[in-house]
Amino acid sequence: MVTRLSQLKVDFPFMVAPMVGLSHVAFRELIRAYTPEAITPLLFTEMLSSRRLPSERLERAENLFVAENERGLVPQILGNEERFIAPSIEKLMALNPWGIDINMGCPKKKTLSHNWGVLLLGDKDYAADVVRVTKKYCNVPVSVKLRAGLGDSIDLDYLHAFTDALEAAGADWMTIHCRASRQKHRGQADWEILQTLSQRRNIPIVANGDIQTAQDALRLITEFGVDGAMIARAATARPWILWQIAHQLGEGAPARGRDLVNPPTTPEEEGREYFQAVLRFAFMLEKYFGKSPESLQRLKFYIGVSSPWLPYGHHFWKTIYSSREMDEAVDRIASYATQYPQPLRSRVSH
């Protein structure tokens, strides 16, 4: 599928979002295990603080771990000051990233304390300066992920003016989470705002928010005129969702890391594969982070985010949450999959 992202040499305009506590190397490898070899999706890191990055060591900072020959990597930075952004970009260039993303959408209180994240939405000129500074220090595409509005509602005129400023400052593309900041993940994302916004911009616009199925992602491009779709929490329940999209577009190749000819499609097929994916994720966690308490916490967090797509997902999460060691959790996952097979829901409410 050709969109304006093709101008940036993106061969597949569907990607997985940066998510706190999730978008580490093990999760990115899980997504790639379900992606055909010929496709290089853009996959993001967790939010990275520009105040911490300069002093972190690549070989020790777990949020900076990357897989061997990892392609399509996009680190996401939190920042607003040149004295922190410059050394952060220098550090990240050692990871051979495809691009750099600037977070202008996180509404968490801890993020707001430094006047970054979604607070940058309050001043378009200030936000534009952050883009200029980032562009100054890197030679890869720079994108911005932002909320569609600050506060309780979306002001489309202001959104147009804000994205005008970011484009003029040199942003190569933007991702719009189609909710206002105080909505967080509640309520329905307003995809309608994307049509006029995409038409006004000369750079690619990617949609984010409420993309739960392959059909959702495809609709955003075919019906709402955006250039790409960024899937978030649904990718934890459906780590094969990029494969499903590729399959619908005629990319019939099997996934690189699964003995499946076609992606799971029915609720029953998806339900069976979900448990296999969780077990594979546990393996990836041990591979990169060892059988540590932190690995177990990452596994529990992943199940907490992904299990709502199961009819009895809360029961599954409680079963695993009481595990004290990784081996115990893995045994319980395998046992649960046998005792309580469940179809995967197509959608969940937020």
C-alpha positions as CSV (number, residue, x, y, z in Angstrom):
1,M,0.0,0.0,0.0
2,V,1.6,3.3,-1.2
3,T,1.0,6.4,0.9
4,R,3.1,9.5,1.5
5,L,5.1,7.5,4.0
6,S,6.7,5.9,1.0
7,Q,8.5,9.2,0.4
8,L,10.4,8.3,3.7
9,K,11.1,4.8,2.4
10,V,8.6,3.2,4.7
11,D,7.5,0.0,3.0
12,F,4.6,-0.8,5.3
13,P,2.5,2.1,6.6
14,F,1.3,0.2,9.7
15,M,3.2,0.3,13.0
16,V,3.1,-0.4,16.7
17,A,3.0,2.6,19.1
18,P,5.4,3.5,22.0
19,M,3.8,2.2,25.2
20,V,5.1,2.7,28.7
21,G,6.2,-0.6,30.3
22,L,5.6,-2.5,27.0
23,S,7.7,-1.2,24.1
24,H,11.0,-2.8,25.2
25,V,13.1,-5.2,23.1
26,A,11.2,-8.3,24.1
27,F,7.8,-7.0,22.9
28,R,9.3,-5.6,19.7
29,E,10.8,-9.0,19.0
30,L,7.4,-10.7,19.7
31,I,5.8,-8.4,17.1
32,R,8.5,-9.2,14.6
33,A,8.1,-12.9,15.1
34,Y,4.6,-12.5,13.7
35,T,5.6,-10.3,10.8
36,P,6.6,-11.6,7.3
37,E,10.3,-11.2,6.6
38,A,9.8,-8.9,3.7
39,I,8.1,-6.3,5.8
40,T,9.9,-3.8,8.1
41,P,7.4,-2.2,10.4
42,L,8.3,0.8,12.4
43,L,8.4,-0.2,16.1
44,F,9.0,2.3,18.9
45,T,10.8,2.3,22.2
46,E,9.1,3.3,25.4
47,M,9.3,7.0,26.3
48,L,12.9,8.0,27.0
49,S,13.7,10.9,29.2
50,S,16.2,13.3,27.6
51,R,17.3,14.2,31.2
52,R,18.4,10.6,31.9
53,L,19.6,9.5,28.4
54,P,23.0,11.3,28.4
55,S,24.2,9.5,31.5
56,E,22.8,6.0,30.7
57,R,25.0,3.2,29.4
58,L,23.7,1.4,26.4
59,E,24.8,-2.0,27.6
60,R,23.1,-1.6,31.0
61,A,20.0,0.5,30.4
62,E,17.2,-2.1,29.8
63,N,15.0,0.5,28.1
64,L,17.8,0.9,25.5
65,F,18.3,-2.8,24.7
66,V,17.9,-3.7,21.1
67,A,17.9,-7.0,19.2
68,E,20.8,-7.9,16.9
69,N,20.3,-6.2,13.5
70,E,17.1,-4.7,14.6
71,R,15.4,-2.7,11.8
72,G,12.7,-0.1,11.8
73,L,13.6,1.1,15.4
74,V,12.2,4.5,16.4
75,P,13.3,5.8,19.9
76,Q,10.8,8.2,21.4
77,I,12.1,11.0,23.5
78,L,10.7,13.3,26.1
79,G,12.4,16.6,26.1
80,N,12.2,20.4,25.6
81,E,15.7,21.7,26.2
82,E,18.6,21.7,23.7
83,R,21.2,21.0,26.5
84,F,19.5,17.6,27.1
85,I,18.2,16.8,23.6
86,A,21.6,17.1,21.9
87,P,23.5,14.5,24.0
88,S,20.4,12.3,24.0
89,I,20.3,12.2,20.2
90,E,24.0,11.5,20.1
91,K,23.5,8.5,22.5
92,L,20.5,7.2,20.4
93,M,22.4,7.3,17.1
94,A,24.5,4.5,18.4
95,L,21.4,2.3,18.2
96,N,21.2,2.8,14.4
97,P,17.6,4.1,14.6
98,W,15.4,4.5,11.6
99,G,14.0,7.7,13.0
100,I,13.4,9.7,16.2
101,D,10.0,10.5,17.6
102,I,9.1,13.4,20.0
103,N,6.4,12.8,22.6
104,M,3.9,15.6,22.7
105,G,1.0,13.5,23.9
106,C,1.7,11.9,27.3
107,P,-0.7,13.2,29.9
108,K,0.9,11.5,32.9
109,K,1.6,13.8,35.9
110,K,5.2,12.8,36.2
111,T,5.8,13.7,32.6
112,L,4.2,17.1,33.0
113,S,6.5,18.2,35.7
114,H,9.2,19.2,33.2
115,N,6.8,21.0,30.9
116,W,7.0,18.3,28.2
117,G,4.7,15.6,26.9
118,V,1.2,16.9,26.2
119,L,2.0,20.3,27.8
120,L,3.9,21.2,24.7
121,L,0.5,21.3,23.0
122,G,-0.1,24.6,24.9
123,D,2.4,26.6,22.9
124,K,2.9,25.9,19.3
125,D,6.0,28.1,18.9
126,Y,7.7,26.4,21.9
127,A,6.8,23.0,20.4
128,A,8.1,24.0,17.0
129,D,11.5,24.9,18.6
130,V,11.7,21.4,20.1
131,V,11.3,20.0,16.6
132,R,14.0,22.4,15.2
133,V,16.4,21.4,18.0
134,T,15.9,17.7,17.4
135,K,16.3,18.1,13.7
136,K,19.5,20.0,14.2
137,Y,21.2,17.0,15.9
138,C,20.1,14.0,13.9
139,N,20.1,12.9,10.2
140,V,17.2,10.5,10.4
141,P,13.4,11.3,10.0
142,V,11.9,13.2,13.0
143,S,8.3,12.6,13.9
144,V,6.0,14.0,16.5
145,K,3.3,12.0,18.4
146,L,0.6,14.3,19.8
147,R,-2.8,14.4,21.2
148,A,-5.6,16.0,19.1
149,G,-6.4,18.5,21.9
150,L,-5.4,19.9,25.2
151,G,-7.9,19.6,28.0
152,D,-11.4,18.0,27.6
153,S,-12.1,18.7,23.9
154,I,-10.6,19.0,20.5
155,D,-10.2,22.5,18.9
156,L,-9.7,21.7,15.3
157,D,-8.6,25.2,14.3
158,Y,-5.9,25.1,17.0
159,L,-4.9,21.6,15.9
160,H,-4.4,22.9,12.3
161,A,-2.3,25.9,13.6
162,F,-0.2,23.7,15.8
163,T,0.5,21.1,13.1
164,D,1.3,24.0,10.7
165,A,4.0,25.1,13.1
166,L,5.4,21.6,13.5
167,E,5.6,21.1,9.8
168,A,7.2,24.5,9.2
169,A,9.8,23.6,11.9
170,G,10.8,20.5,9.9
171,A,8.8,17.6,11.2
172,D,9.0,14.8,8.7
173,W,5.7,13.2,9.8
174,M,3.2,13.2,12.6
175,T,1.0,10.8,14.6
176,I,-2.3,12.1,15.9
177,H,-3.9,10.3,18.9
178,C,-7.5,11.3,18.2
179,R,-8.5,12.2,21.7
180,A,-8.0,15.2,23.9
181,S,-5.5,15.0,26.8
182,R,-7.9,14.6,29.7
183,Q,-9.7,11.8,27.9
184,K,-6.6,9.7,28.3
185,H,-7.8,6.3,26.8
186,R,-11.5,6.9,27.6
187,G,-14.3,7.4,25.1
188,Q,-14.2,6.9,21.4
189,A,-11.3,8.3,19.3
190,D,-12.5,11.0,16.9
191,W,-11.2,9.7,13.5
192,E,-13.3,12.3,11.6
193,I,-10.8,15.0,12.4
194,L,-8.2,13.3,10.4
195,Q,-9.7,13.9,6.9
196,T,-9.3,17.7,6.8
197,L,-6.0,17.6,8.8
198,S,-4.4,15.1,6.4
199,Q,-5.5,17.2,3.4
200,R,-3.9,20.4,4.9
201,R,-0.6,18.8,5.6
202,N,2.2,18.3,3.1
203,I,3.8,15.6,5.3
204,P,2.4,12.2,6.2
205,I,-0.2,11.9,9.0
206,V,-0.5,8.7,10.9
207,A,-3.6,7.9,13.0
208,N,-3.6,6.5,16.5
209,G,-6.4,5.6,18.9
210,D,-9.0,2.8,19.0
211,I,-7.3,0.7,16.3
212,Q,-8.2,-2.8,17.5
213,T,-8.4,-4.9,14.4
214,A,-6.7,-5.1,11.0
215,Q,-9.9,-3.8,9.4
216,D,-9.7,-0.6,11.6
217,A,-6.2,0.0,10.4
218,L,-7.1,-0.4,6.8
219,R,-10.2,1.8,7.1
220,L,-8.2,4.7,8.4
221,I,-6.2,4.8,5.2
222,T,-8.9,3.9,2.7
223,E,-11.8,6.0,4.3
224,F,-10.2,8.7,6.3
225,G,-7.3,9.5,4.0
226,V,-4.4,9.2,6.5
227,D,-1.0,7.9,5.5
228,G,-0.5,5.2,8.2
229,A,-2.1,3.6,11.2
230,M,-0.3,3.2,14.6
231,I,-1.7,0.3,16.7
232,A,-1.3,0.4,20.5
233,R,-2.7,-1.9,23.2
234,A,-4.6,-4.1,20.7
235,A,-1.1,-5.3,19.5
236,T,-0.5,-6.8,22.9
237,A,-3.6,-9.0,22.4
238,R,-3.0,-9.5,18.7
239,P,0.8,-9.4,18.2
240,W,0.0,-10.8,14.7
241,I,-2.1,-7.8,13.7
242,L,0.5,-6.5,11.3
243,W,0.6,-10.0,9.7
244,Q,-3.2,-9.9,9.4
245,I,-3.0,-6.5,7.6
246,A,-0.3,-7.7,5.3
247,H,-2.3,-10.8,4.5
248,Q,-5.3,-8.7,3.6
249,L,-3.1,-6.6,1.3
250,G,-2.0,-9.7,-0.6
251,E,1.3,-10.2,1.3
252,G,0.9,-14.0,1.7
253,A,4.2,-14.8,3.2
254,P,4.2,-16.6,6.6
255,A,5.4,-14.9,9.7
256,R,9.2,-15.2,10.3
257,G,9.0,-16.8,13.7
258,R,5.8,-19.0,13.8
259,D,4.9,-22.3,12.1
260,L,1.7,-20.9,10.6
261,V,1.0,-20.5,7.0
262,N,-1.7,-17.8,7.5
263,P,-2.4,-15.5,10.4
264,P,-5.1,-16.5,12.9
265,T,-8.4,-14.9,11.8
266,T,-11.3,-16.5,13.7
267,P,-11.9,-15.7,17.4
268,E,-11.1,-19.3,18.2
269,E,-7.8,-19.2,16.3
270,E,-6.9,-16.0,17.8
271,G,-7.7,-17.2,21.3
272,R,-5.5,-20.3,20.9
273,E,-2.6,-18.2,19.5
274,Y,-2.9,-15.6,22.2
275,F,-1.6,-18.1,24.8
276,Q,1.2,-19.2,22.5
277,A,2.1,-15.5,22.1
278,V,2.2,-15.0,25.9
279,L,4.5,-18.0,26.3
280,R,6.7,-16.7,23.5
281,F,6.8,-13.3,25.2
282,A,7.9,-14.9,28.4
283,F,10.7,-16.6,26.5
284,M,11.8,-13.3,25.0
285,L,11.8,-11.7,28.5
286,E,14.1,-14.3,29.8
287,K,16.3,-14.0,26.7
288,Y,16.9,-10.3,27.2
289,F,16.3,-9.7,30.9
290,G,16.9,-13.1,32.5
291,K,14.6,-14.8,35.1
292,S,14.5,-11.7,37.2
293,P,11.7,-10.2,39.3
294,E,11.6,-7.4,36.7
295,S,11.0,-9.9,33.9
296,L,8.1,-11.4,35.9
297,Q,6.7,-7.9,36.5
298,R,6.9,-7.2,32.8
299,L,5.0,-10.4,32.0
300,K,2.3,-9.6,34.5
301,F,1.9,-6.1,33.2
302,Y,1.7,-7.4,29.6
303,I,-1.1,-9.8,30.6
304,G,-2.9,-7.1,32.5
305,V,-3.0,-5.0,29.3
306,S,-3.8,-7.8,26.8
307,S,-6.1,-10.0,28.8
308,P,-9.3,-7.8,28.5
309,W,-9.6,-9.2,25.0
310,L,-10.4,-12.6,26.6
311,P,-13.9,-13.2,27.9
312,Y,-12.4,-14.4,31.2
313,G,-9.3,-12.3,31.0
314,H,-9.4,-11.0,34.5
315,H,-9.5,-14.5,35.9
316,F,-6.4,-15.3,33.7
317,W,-4.6,-12.2,34.9
318,K,-5.4,-13.0,38.6
319,T,-4.1,-16.6,38.1
320,I,-0.7,-15.3,36.8
321,Y,-0.5,-12.3,39.1
322,S,-0.1,-14.5,42.1
323,S,3.0,-16.2,40.6
324,R,6.2,-15.6,42.5
325,E,8.7,-16.8,39.9
326,M,8.9,-16.8,36.1
327,D,8.9,-20.6,35.8
328,E,5.8,-20.8,38.0
329,A,4.1,-18.2,35.8
330,V,5.0,-20.0,32.6
331,D,3.7,-23.3,33.9
332,R,0.4,-21.6,34.9
333,I,0.0,-20.0,31.4
334,A,0.5,-23.3,29.7
335,S,-2.0,-25.0,32.1
336,Y,-4.5,-22.3,31.8
337,A,-4.4,-22.4,28.0
338,T,-5.3,-26.1,28.1
339,Q,-8.0,-25.8,30.8
340,Y,-9.7,-22.6,29.7
341,P,-9.6,-22.2,25.9
342,Q,-11.3,-18.9,25.0
343,P,-12.0,-17.0,21.8
344,L,-10.4,-13.6,21.5
345,R,-12.9,-10.6,21.4
346,S,-12.7,-8.4,18.4
347,R,-13.0,-5.2,20.5
348,V,-12.9,-4.0,24.1
349,S,-14.3,-0.8,25.5
350,H,-11.9,1.6,27.2
